[in-house]
Amino acid sequence: MHRKFIYILLPFIFFCALGLSANSSYARNVYGSKYASIIIEQSTGKILYSRGANLARYPASLTKIMTLYILFEDLKKGKIKLSTKLKASSRAVRQPPSRIGLGIGEKITVKNAILALIIKSANDVAVAVAENLGGSERNFARRMTKTATRLGMKKTVFKNASGLPNYAQRTTAYDMAILGSRIYRDFPEYYHYFSESSFKYARRTYSSHNRMLKQYKGADGIKTGYIRASGFNLVVSVERNGTRLIGVVFGGISSSRRDLHMRYLLNKGFRVIEHMKTRPFDKTQIFKYNILRDVRLKDNIEQGSRTPTNKIWAIQVGAYRNKNVAKNATKEVLSLLPDTNDITVEILEIQRNKKSLFRARVEGFDKEYAGRVCSVIQTETNIPCILVKP
């Protein structure tokens, strides 16, 4: 048991030696070193929720949002038109999937290129756009980085137009939130393309990877992304009752879990906005609406520091036939916690009817805090939760 505990701590010790923030510890607890998230109000730029938002991440196909930003920029300046035809080179055609299968010398209109980038996330089209607008993909990537710097994306570097793996291509959740906000603000005449759910090209119909468009009320864009090094990423824009939020999640363990987590964060963001309409916006309210902070941090703000000493309670979030399913349940719980420094996870295997059953437990709470956590889990997710005193 002690040896296992040491192995778990080694990655934490390494990153602490690098001087990373406490947010990176939270991120590793959720999805490993790939996780980061942020929710901002589009019109004001106010950060409503943030976890690891300034830590370097691989953008994957979120890169294409910047490719589209530059494409829209040239459209607005009159350098190209929606009917302009872009020619595919042999290099563009050789790009790995996802792609629409352009042939060497084949021409695609700017309008179809936009839809192919947004809906199919086509890498062959991304390179064709880069080469036609920049002369080469390398030159276009330089322009992408310069544009990012101009927009305030200070920690973003682009090396290609598609988001295919490149060690030097990095961004942050905060920078992607800026980009999502600016592409909506700067190009309202073209933003509607992000809400398209399908398009036809060369007798084939392609459907959008962004399921949030149909699953979350008010969602009207913008882009998903995935490579192994980044996990499942998403930038989404949502408008309800005249308020628009931009949400970013990096490092999802699957597209469905990423979307579930995004819905939770957006719900939290809209609750903060509703509260702001009736009261001034201050730190006390932010703590209050980061629901799980309520027991620990609200006391710290209003009454001075108080450290619970009876941290022997656990919560059990289901018993499962599959061990990995049990682990995923605990990960989802960790994604809801603002502070995981004293929290441990244990998967208990028991035998029932000669078959293994895995109890998923998260430990290290005082009773009051454990009750609050269970209450929120049952409200915000479909995960069962009971209090356990080990």
ABEGO torsion letter per residue (X at the ends): XAAAAAAAAAAAAAAAAAGBBAAAAAAAAAAEAABBBBBBBAAAGBBABBBGAABBBBAEAAAAAAAAAAAAAAAAAGABBAABBBBBBAAAAABBOBBAGBBBGBBBBAAAAAAAAAAAGBAAAAAAAAAAAAGBAAAAAAAAAAAAAAAGBAABBBABAAGBBBAABBBBAAAAAAAAAAAAAABAAAAAAAABABBBBGGBBBBBABAAAAABBGBAOABBBBBAAAEBBBBBBBBBGGBBBBBBBBGBABAAAAAAAAAAAAAAAAAAAAAAAABBBBAAAAAAABAAAAAAAAAAAAAEBBBBABBABBBBAEBBABAAAAAAAAAAAAAABABAAABBBBBBBBBBGGBBBBBBBBBGBBAAAAAAAAAAAAAABABBBBBBBX
